[in-house]
């Protein structure tokens, strides 16, 4: 009978096999997504804040030019719900309006009217209903945006 020592293993070591793409990119990262890892994140402590109501800020809050130091500026709690600005109203509104399939259809019909083969009536007359719908909807969207952003 042959005796084994700690130097000779009972089971031969097998070659380490290469992981498949699925194991490397799908299975192993998913194992790291345990609920204990996801829910036990450490939050950094926010710096202490002092609130001054109807009092001037202390002198150490300002730099030499009289501006508030960056270390003393905090994010405001203001939420902006407006969708448009003066500069982005027209492009954003047109993009939003032409997401509707009906507006794209009427634009295609209006473009086809400029070709003599497809023309039934004056091309300018065909564009008027589309422009009216776009203008009324843009006015409505602009009014709603101003109404919601003013806090009413």
C-alpha positions as a Python dict, from the first residue, in 0.01 Angstrom:
ca = {
    (1, 'X'): (0, 0, 0),
    (2, 'X'): (128, 335, -104),
    (3, 'X'): (122, 616, 150),
    (4, 'X'): (57, 975, 59),
    (5, 'X'): (229, 1271, 205),
    (6, 'X'): (123, 1631, 209),
    (7, 'X'): (359, 1698, -81),
    (8, 'X'): (172, 1463, -313),
    (9, 'X'): (-192, 1555, -369),
    (10, 'X'): (-462, 1291, -375),
    (11, 'X'): (-621, 1444, -682),
    (12, 'X'): (-407, 1572, -962),
    (13, 'X'): (-436, 1940, -1035),
    (14, 'X'): (-608, 2010, -1361),
    (15, 'X'): (-509, 2282, -1595),
    (16, 'X'): (-679, 2612, -1526),
    (17, 'X'): (-931, 2655, -1805),
    (18, 'X'): (-990, 2986, -1975),
    (19, 'X'): (-1317, 3154, -1894),
    (20, 'X'): (-1563, 3198, -2174),
    (21, 'X'): (-1672, 3539, -2296),
    (22, 'X'): (-2008, 3488, -2125),
    (23, 'X'): (-1845, 3415, -1789),
    (24, 'X'): (-1605, 3710, -1815),
    (25, 'X'): (-1860, 3970, -1928),
    (26, 'X'): (-2196, 3850, -1795),
    (27, 'X'): (-2176, 3600, -1510),
    (28, 'X'): (-1886, 3743, -1308),
    (29, 'X'): (-2008, 4106, -1310),
    (30, 'X'): (-2356, 3989, -1212),
    (31, 'X'): (-2214, 3809, -909),
    (32, 'X'): (-2085, 4143, -782),
    (33, 'X'): (-2438, 4287, -786),
    (34, 'X'): (-2549, 4141, -457),
    (35, 'X'): (-2805, 4342, -257),
    (36, 'X'): (-2562, 4389, 29),
    (37, 'X'): (-2308, 4554, -206),
    (38, 'X'): (-2569, 4772, -371),
    (39, 'X'): (-2739, 4892, -53),
    (40, 'X'): (-2438, 4945, 172),
    (41, 'X'): (-2272, 5232, -10),
    (42, 'X'): (-2091, 5471, 210),
    (43, 'X'): (-2210, 5826, 184),
    (44, 'X'): (-1966, 6108, 225),
    (45, 'X'): (-2046, 6353, 497),
    (46, 'X'): (-2164, 6687, 360),
    (47, 'X'): (-1999, 6995, 504),
    (48, 'X'): (-2189, 7178, 774),
    (49, 'X'): (-2404, 7466, 653),
    (50, 'X'): (-2504, 7781, 831),
    (51, 'X'): (-2817, 7965, 726),
    (52, 'X'): (-2823, 8343, 749),
    (53, 'X'): (-3171, 8493, 723),
    (54, 'X'): (-3184, 8871, 692),
    (55, 'X'): (-2825, 8893, 816),
    (56, 'X'): (-2523, 8987, 607),
    (57, 'X'): (-2274, 8709, 541),
    (58, 'X'): (-1956, 8712, 750),
    (59, 'X'): (-1643, 8865, 599),
    (60, 'X'): (-1457, 8533, 569),
    (61, 'X'): (-1715, 8419, 310),
    (62, 'X'): (-1581, 8671, 55),
    (63, 'X'): (-1255, 8697, -139),
    (64, 'X'): (-1057, 9017, -202),
    (65, 'X'): (-1282, 9117, -493),
    (66, 'X'): (-1599, 9082, -287),
    (67, 'X'): (-1721, 8760, -450),
    (68, 'X'): (-1839, 8463, -244),
    (69, 'X'): (-1571, 8193, -211),
    (70, 'X'): (-1626, 7870, -404),
    (71, 'X'): (-1600, 7672, -82),
    (72, 'X'): (-1897, 7868, 54),
    (73, 'X'): (-2124, 7820, -249),
    (74, 'X'): (-2386, 7548, -233),
    (75, 'X'): (-2632, 7410, -485),
    (76, 'X'): (-2971, 7570, -467),
    (77, 'X'): (-3290, 7376, -416),
    (78, 'X'): (-3454, 7542, -715),
    (79, 'X'): (-3606, 7310, -974),
    (80, 'X'): (-3640, 7435, -1327),
    (81, 'X'): (-3934, 7275, -1505),
    (82, 'X'): (-3929, 7481, -1822),
    (83, 'X'): (-3853, 7294, -2138),
    (84, 'X'): (-3746, 7586, -2356),
    (85, 'X'): (-3532, 7898, -2351),
    (86, 'X'): (-3562, 8189, -2591),
    (87, 'X'): (-3283, 8047, -2807),
    (88, 'X'): (-3396, 7683, -2804),
    (89, 'X'): (-3771, 7733, -2843),
    (90, 'X'): (-3794, 7716, -3223),
    (91, 'X'): (-3560, 7419, -3287),
    (92, 'X'): (-3684, 7212, -2994),
    (93, 'X'): (-4047, 7286, -3066),
    (94, 'X'): (-4012, 7196, -3434),
    (95, 'X'): (-3830, 6876, -3343),
    (96, 'X'): (-4105, 6787, -3098),
    (97, 'X'): (-4380, 6868, -3348),
    (98, 'X'): (-4227, 6664, -3628),
    (99, 'X'): (-4209, 6359, -3403),
    (100, 'X'): (-4582, 6331, -3473),
    (101, 'X'): (-4641, 6123, -3782),
    (102, 'X'): (-4932, 6341, -3899),
    (103, 'X'): (-4711, 6649, -3924),
    (104, 'X'): (-4449, 6454, -4121),
    (105, 'X'): (-4721, 6330, -4356),
    (106, 'X'): (-4857, 6679, -4423),
    (107, 'X'): (-4504, 6813, -4474),
    (108, 'X'): (-4437, 6539, -4731),
    (109, 'X'): (-4761, 6624, -4912),
    (110, 'X'): (-4668, 6994, -4912),
    (111, 'X'): (-4321, 6917, -5053),
    (112, 'X'): (-4471, 6698, -5327),
    (113, 'X'): (-4698, 6985, -5431),
    (114, 'X'): (-4393, 7182, -5544),
    (115, 'X'): (-4332, 6929, -5824),
    (116, 'X'): (-4552, 6992, -6130),
    (117, 'X'): (-4629, 6622, -6175),
    (118, 'X'): (-4795, 6597, -5831),
    (119, 'X'): (-4938, 6948, -5807),
    (120, 'X'): (-5314, 6979, -5769),
    (121, 'X'): (-5342, 7336, -5643),
    (122, 'X'): (-5104, 7614, -5554),
    (123, 'X'): (-4812, 7487, -5338),
    (124, 'X'): (-4837, 7785, -5106),
    (125, 'X'): (-5201, 7703, -5036),
    (126, 'X'): (-5113, 7348, -4932),
    (127, 'X'): (-4856, 7469, -4678),
    (128, 'X'): (-5099, 7703, -4500),
    (129, 'X'): (-5285, 7436, -4298),
    (130, 'X'): (-4954, 7281, -4185),
    (131, 'X'): (-4814, 7620, -4085),
    (132, 'X'): (-5136, 7703, -3898),
    (133, 'X'): (-5122, 7378, -3701),
    (134, 'X'): (-4752, 7429, -3623),
    (135, 'X'): (-4806, 7791, -3513),
    (136, 'X'): (-5106, 7712, -3290),
    (137, 'X'): (-4931, 7417, -3127),
    (138, 'X'): (-4610, 7621, -3078),
    (139, 'X'): (-4811, 7900, -2915),
    (140, 'X'): (-4983, 7650, -2685),
    (141, 'X'): (-4652, 7484, -2590),
    (142, 'X'): (-4486, 7822, -2529),
    (143, 'X'): (-4775, 7940, -2311),
    (144, 'X'): (-4771, 7616, -2108),
    (145, 'X'): (-4395, 7642, -2063),
    (146, 'X'): (-4414, 7999, -1937),
    (147, 'X'): (-4714, 7910, -1718),
    (148, 'X'): (-4542, 7613, -1550),
    (149, 'X'): (-4204, 7783, -1507),
    (150, 'X'): (-4356, 8089, -1337),
    (151, 'X'): (-4474, 7871, -1049),
    (152, 'X'): (-4849, 7920, -1089),
}
